[in-house]
Amino acid sequence: MTAIEPAAHQSAPHAAGAEAYKNLFARMHAATRRSSSVERGLREARLDALAALVHDNAERFVDAISADFGHRSAHETRLLELFPSLESIRHNRSHVGAWMKPQRKAASIWFRPGWAQIIPQPLGVVGIIVPWNYPLFLAVSPLAAALAAGNRVMVKMSEFTPRTGELLAELAAKYFAADDVAVVLGDAAVGADFARLPFDHLLFTGSTKVGHDIMRMAADNLTPVTLELGGKSPVILGPDYPLQKAAERIMVGKLLNAGQTCIAPDYVLVPAGREQAFVDAARAVVARCFPAMASTPDYTAIVNDRHYQRLQGYVADAEARGARLEPLSTAAADAARRKLPPLALLNVDDNMRVMQDEIFGPLLPILPYTDLDAAIDYVNQHPRPLALYCFENDAGRRDRVLHETIAGGVTVNDTILHIAQENLPFGGVGPSGMGHYHGSEGFKTFSKQKAVFYQSGLNGMSLFNPPYGALFERLTKFLIR
């Protein structure tokens, strides 16, 4: 993959070098301290500008993302990047007026007729660190939330998607003032410097390993962080759920972006004895969805050689440790184009790297379970996942899975779709992340919910003033009775 030629706009702060973007941060920070009030009209105007940026340049983003991947399905980019980006902006735009209104709260009975309210205020300058797998959506969605909350925002794009980063930097300079939204480009060292800036909030989407580093860097400034990480998202296939139907939804979810999705199904727990039947059903789904996988434009490439070799390393390690490989396509792997056909793995165990690391590719381990207790125990004995998928029509069994496991989010009888619900919070738990955004949760994440108590002119607080005497003793004795 060759780097794109620097564009003329790189002299602007939106694509600036280290000193320039640090100076820009200082300008943004100073501006937020001069005035912490951002009116509704300005917030809506910024969201409108973001919507125009995405909508008016949709096909340029399709081309840039595909070039960064070596090949990314244009259909998937439109479905998985453009549509949810615009939907997120629209949702924030339509609700920001209600979200930013002060909320009246009941005061404790002991302090009435005083009253209370919450006043949402912008935090100031928000930093967003974007991963390579969905470089548009995972920049725009948190950006929309941060703008709705009234913040100024700096976005650090991934060095693995340089064309997309350059395009977003160019367009940010066109659609926004430099000290409203800035896009920062550069390698991991730039990313580390970015994370060390004293943001008012920092959102990072990426691997759990890098999440550790980001949190340490942010800690020096006591910067609050939202970490959207990953992990191994399990599927529990119920014994009575139609196997072919489950296989279709699991494989479609798995193979979006060739498995390079943080909430892709990572492994499937199948009732013991049905492993081969599931493999056969999955193979039929792949044949139906990608009848000419070697040449189809619908199947995405692995983003770079490093990740392609990482995935091949998982396969070699698993096979050496006794796994049985079940190709789900007749197409051969193509290292030159980084096209990796889907592969199921049977007889896997926790000693294999494919069962230790987030896969982030089109490999799918299949594990048998004897009963629901065993499936739930297996999930609970491993780090809590970003997503969990349950295919089950029996309400009792389904509710057991929902209540006896903990995951960032769940889709029942399908995959992926919980992330598309703007009224649901999105975020991990434990090793799969901390904090939430999407919809009102994003507005709250990027706002200070300031608590205010208004004292009434008529109140009894003077009864508790020193010097403390018999009346004070009687009153406090009554309060703590």
Order of alpha helices (4+ residues) and beta strands (2+ residues): alpha-alpha-alpha-alpha-alpha-beta-beta-beta-alpha-beta-alpha-beta-alpha-beta-alpha-beta-beta-alpha-beta-alpha-alpha-beta-beta-beta-alpha-beta-alpha-beta-beta-alpha-beta-alpha
